[in-house]
Amino acid sequence: MPSFSIFSLRGCQINDLLRGLSHRSNYMAWGAALALLTYITPAAAQTILEESVEFKPTQDTYTFTSEAGQAVIIEMVSEEFDTFITLLSPSGEILEQNDDYNGTPQATIVMKLPESGEYTVLAGSFYGQLGGNYRISVKPATDFQQVYDRALELMQSEDYSEAAEAYEAAIVLKPNDPNSYLGRADALLRQQALLLNEEFSGPNDLPSEIRADIVENYEKAARLFAAAGEQEFSALILEQAEFVRTGEDPQAPVN
């Protein structure tokens, strides 16, 4: 339904009054029209329409039935807009929402369902856009997907030590996934920065064993991304690995 305001309605009234005026209308004609408008409008402004509502962007609704304890992965992917999904419990309570999973524009929820019943998924766009074509799916979550999701949660809560262990478990479950190596390197680096606090000024402050571990994980991630055809991203990761190894910015000019 088209939206309008009191200003647009009054604008229509003025247009109706002035529709008969010719192109050569002078200030007197305008004054007469405005005087007529004043005559038909009470001195005290009247409210033509007033209503308090909550604007809700367009979203699609899907339902699925599952048992308590079932781990599921819900994914919404689109090449046309930034996806956003909400998972509701059988009673209508919001369980989880997501729009950018692991830094990507793909909305994903991984969860072990708390009860048996019919769950609802609300699919829309993060910015309230009109949207476009998308693909949505609900599938049983694999062990790897659950462990990897746990690692992401630990990173968000800044529990980097536990996150590094979770990424390592994910690597055992799926050795050829580059994101797990990249995540583990990041977790190890952040953990050391947190532990060293003000004493941490760069890679040269890292313990040698951990420094080598970080470099190894970056390089493994880079090789796997390159094998998947993501050459530019692979090159960026290799630059990061070189920076951690040498303590020198590879982009810095040579004197």
GIMO-V44688 format. One line per field, one symbol per residue. burial: # if it has 9 or more other ideal C-beta (glycine too) atoms within 8 Angstrom, else .. A space follows every 10 residues. Layout:
burial = ???
//
This chain:
burial = ........#. ..##..##.. ........## ..#..##... .......... .......... .#...#...# ########.. #########. ......#### #....##### #.#.....## ######.... #..#.#.#.. #..####### ##.##....# ..##.##### #.#...#### ########## ####.#...# ..#.##...# #.###.#### ######.... ...##.#### #####..... .....
//
